[in-house]
Amino acid sequence: MHPSMKLIGIGDNGQESLLPQYIQWIEDSEVLVGGERVLGFFPAYTGEKIVIKGGLSTLVEKLSTETRNIVILASGDPLFYGIGGLLAKKLDIELYPYMSSMQLAFSRMGESWQDAYVTSIHGRSMKGLAQRIDGKKKIALLTDADNSPNALARYLKHFGMTEYRAFVAENLQGDNEKCGWYSLDELEEAEFSPLNVVILKQMEAPKRYALGIDDEEFSQRKPDKGLITKKEIRVLSLHAMQLQRDSIVWDVGTCTGSMAIEAGKLAPEGQVFAVEKNAPDLENCLQNQQKFRVDITAIHSKAPAGLENFPDPDAIFIGGTGGEMVELLKLCCTRLKPNGRIVLNAATIENLYKAVEAFKACGFAVDILQAQLSRSKPILDMTRFVPLNPIYIISAHRKEENHE
């Protein structure tokens, strides 16, 4: 029986980072696998070297049939945004991690890191980062050439996240290692090596918003205010959508963006996609995103046009519909993921009836909540109540096959 492969983590200081036992294993091996940079630490190696380039699937295939004694090298901790997770699933492998770049960065900074929120903008979009990190005290980020510390600084400033200072650790354990603190303005201007880790530290607590943000807090169209899903209706509608932390959400007819923004806060690890046909309303929506630190995709379009480019949703909110309601609802029913929810707010009995019929035609089950709410208002030294417009909150979901 051939020995299992060994996956060994290595630092940027090369062989110095390895235990004598690991060096022995490498010397005894017949094949050494790794990226060009780490293989370069072993110029005298006499066995075969396999360079990891591009996708891992061909490498996995090749290694799964190997009977020779193999060592794979990876930088840092191969199980921290590295190749280790995938290889360990597919191959019989023993893992010997080195310190991750993140661990080293915190050690240079002199702070504990069990309470840090760790994420990556390396090779992935920065979209949605604002709501993921908002309010967190320590955030550790892996960057890349495009999503550099400079780009990160611009992004944070766009969302007003000026409560953060950044610690940047470059070329950790390499010859030209450099670590230091930066304000966001300094972070935007300075030059950094492509190999860096950024840690954001909150210097003062930002303003936090709880579920049900006050209507007045949102930028909205002047003078005819009121094109906003009122706070109480918003909370009931969000509840009906049954959002999870990673839900993909559509907001059709987003207007000021109040529903999309609250959905983004409830599903910070998910994604929110919004459409709005009025350009001035969309402008308000963009301002609100900045203020409330929710980074959503909002486009100028008259639904159902524009929805074809969005990924299939777990939840859809429809705040208002034009003439093509039936066509829109059909499309939403088709695209909704299994176990998803569609929530529609209707102010008239005609639209209520049309929506219920359209959902039934698609084989969806419907629940309706009629919300008639009043808010207190002082009158002299007494209190009276002012009603909100009554509204129908319609929730639709696919009927379950087995017990219908």
Secondary structure, DSSP 8 states (H G I E B T S, - for coil): ----EEEEEEBTTBGGGS-HHHHHHHHH-SEEEE-HHHHTT-TT--SEEEE--S-SHHHHHHHHT--S-EEEEEES-TTSSSSHHHHHHHS-EEEE----HHHHHHHHHT---TT-EEEE-SSS--TTHHHHHTT-SEEEEE--SSS-HHHHHHHHHHTT-TTEEEEEEESTTSTT-EEEEE-HHHHHHS---SSEEEEEEESS------SS--GGGS---SSS---S--HHHHHHHHHHHT--TT-EEEEES-TT-HHHHHHHHHSTTSEEEEEES-HHHHHHHHHHHHHHT---EEEE--TTTTGGGS---SEEEE----TTHHHHHHHHHHHS-TT-EEEEEESSHHHHHHHHHHHHHTTEEEEEEEE--EEEEEETTEEEEEE---EEEEEEEE--STT-
